[in-house]
Amino acid sequence: MSKPASAGKARICLWYDGTAQEAAEFYAATFPDTRVTGIQRAPIDNPSSKEGAVLVVEFTVMGIDCVGLNGGPTFPQTEAFSFIIATDSQEETDRYWNAIVGNGGAESMCGWCKDKWGLSWQITPRVLTDAMSNPDRDAARRAMQAMMTMRKIDVAAIEAAIAGE
C-alpha cells in the first residue's frame, strides 16, 4: 500500500464493512482539518471484496492520519477505540454531536456517541477536562457528578457545578 506524502510512520487503521469511503467523506464534511487523501481499489478478488472495489481509504481526522480498511463484517467497531474531540463552546459541542447522532448515529452517556458506522466519539468540552484537574477537588467532584448524568455535555451545567451552584 502506498502512503500519501503527508502520512507519518504511524497511522490508525479503522475496520469497516464496505463503508470506509462513505465514513471518511462524512468525517471530512463534518470536522475541520479532515480530508480524504487517497483511495485504493482491490487489485484482485479477496475475502472482503471483488477486484476494483474500494479496499482502503486514506484520510485524516482533525490532522490524525487514518486508514479505513473495508475488511468485511468480521470485526465491528467497539467502544475500545474512540476519537476524543475537544470543543471550546456549547455551539461547537452541539454541532459535532448533532452531526454524528443526526446522521444515523446513537447517543451514549458522558459525552460519548457512535456514528452510523459504529465508531465511538467523545465530544468533550474543554471546560469539563479542565475541571477534572481543578486543584479544587470539590469542584472537580461536582463537575464529574454532573457529567455522569448527561448524554451530550451541557457546558453551562458543568460550569454551574464547578461554581457549586
C-alpha positions in Angstrom: 0.0 0.0 0.0 1.4 3.4 -0.9 1.1 6.2 1.6 0.4 9.8 0.9 3.4 12.1 1.2 2.0 13.7 4.4 1.5 10.4 6.2 3.7 9.7 9.1 5.1 6.3 10.1 2.2 5.6 12.4 -1.4 5.8 11.4 -4.7 4.5 12.8 -6.4 1.7 10.9 -10.2 1.5 11.3 -12.1 -1.5 10.0 -15.3 -1.0 8.0 -17.7 -3.4 6.4 -17.5 -1.8 2.9 -18.3 1.7 4.0 -14.9 3.3 4.6 -15.2 5.8 1.8 -18.7 6.9 2.9 -17.4 7.3 6.5 -14.3 9.2 5.5 -16.3 11.6 3.3 -18.7 12.2 6.2 -15.8 13.0 8.6 -14.2 15.3 6.0 -17.5 17.2 5.7 -18.0 17.4 9.5 -14.6 18.2 11.1 -12.1 20.8 10.3 -8.6 19.7 9.1 -10.1 16.5 7.9 -9.9 15.2 4.4 -9.7 12.1 2.2 -6.2 11.7 1.0 -6.3 8.5 -1.1 -8.4 5.6 -2.3 -7.0 2.2 -3.2 -9.0 -0.4 -5.0 -8.6 -4.1 -4.7 -6.3 -5.4 -7.4 -7.8 -8.9 -7.2 -10.9 -10.6 -5.6 -10.4 -11.1 -1.9 -12.4 -12.4 1.1 -13.9 -8.9 1.7 -14.4 -7.5 -1.8 -14.2 -8.0 -5.5 -11.5 -6.7 -7.8 -11.9 -3.0 -8.4 -13.9 -2.4 -5.2 -12.7 0.3 -2.7 -10.4 -1.6 -0.3 -8.5 1.1 1.5 -9.4 4.8 2.1 -6.7 7.1 3.5 -7.9 10.1 5.4 -7.2 12.4 8.3 -9.5 13.3 11.2 -8.5 16.7 12.5 -4.9 16.1 11.5 -4.7 12.4 12.6 -3.7 10.1 9.8 -6.1 7.2 9.4 -6.6 4.2 7.1 -10.1 2.9 6.6 -10.0 -0.8 5.6 -13.0 -2.3 4.0 -12.4 -5.7 5.7 -15.9 -7.0 5.9 -18.2 -7.8 8.9 -15.7 -9.8 10.9 -14.5 -7.0 13.3 -17.2 -4.4 14.1 -16.2 -1.2 15.9 -16.4 -1.2 19.7 -16.0 1.5 22.4 -12.5 0.2 23.0 -11.4 2.8 20.4 -12.8 6.3 20.2 -11.9 9.7 18.9 -11.9 12.5 21.5 -12.9 15.8 20.1 -12.1 18.8 22.4 -14.6 21.6 22.0 -14.5 25.2 23.1 -18.2 26.0 23.4 -21.7 24.6 23.6 -22.2 25.6 20.0 -19.2 23.5 18.8 -20.2 20.6 21.1 -23.8 20.7 19.7 -22.5 20.9 16.1 -20.3 17.8 16.3 -22.7 15.8 18.5 -25.7 16.6 16.3 -23.8 15.8 13.1 -22.8 12.4 14.4 -26.1 11.4 16.1 -28.2 13.1 13.4 -26.6 11.1 10.6 -27.8 7.7 11.8 -25.6 7.6 15.0 -26.6 7.0 18.6 -26.2 8.8 21.9 -24.5 7.3 24.8 -23.5 8.6 28.2 -21.0 11.2 29.4 -20.3 12.9 26.1 -19.9 9.6 24.1 -21.8 8.9 20.9 -21.5 6.5 18.0 -21.6 7.3 14.3 -23.7 5.2 11.9 -20.6 3.0 11.2 -20.3 2.1 14.9 -17.2 4.3 15.6 -17.3 5.9 19.0 -16.7 9.6 19.6 -16.2 11.6 22.8 -17.4 15.1 22.2 -15.8 16.8 25.2 -15.9 20.4 26.1 -12.5 21.7 27.4 -14.3 23.1 30.5 -15.0 19.5 31.5 -11.5 18.2 31.0 -10.1 21.3 32.8 -12.5 20.7 35.7 -11.1 17.2 36.2 -7.7 18.6 37.0 -9.0 21.6 39.0 -7.0 21.9 42.2 -10.3 22.5 44.0 -11.1 18.8 44.3 -14.7 19.5 45.4 -15.3 21.4 42.2 -13.8 18.5 40.2 -16.1 16.1 42.0 -19.1 18.3 41.4 -18.2 18.5 37.7 -17.8 14.8 37.4 -21.1 14.1 39.2 -22.9 16.5 36.8 -21.2 14.8 33.8 -22.3 11.4 34.9 -26.0 12.4 34.5 -25.5 13.7 30.9 -25.5 12.3 27.4 -24.4 15.3 25.4 -22.3 17.5 27.7 -24.1 20.7 28.9 -21.4 23.3 29.3 -23.5 25.7 31.4 -24.4 22.8 33.8 -20.7 21.9 34.1 -19.8 25.5 34.8 -22.6 25.7 37.4 -21.3 22.5 39.1 -17.8 23.9 39.2 -19.1 27.0 40.9 -21.1 25.0 43.3 -24.5 26.3 42.1 
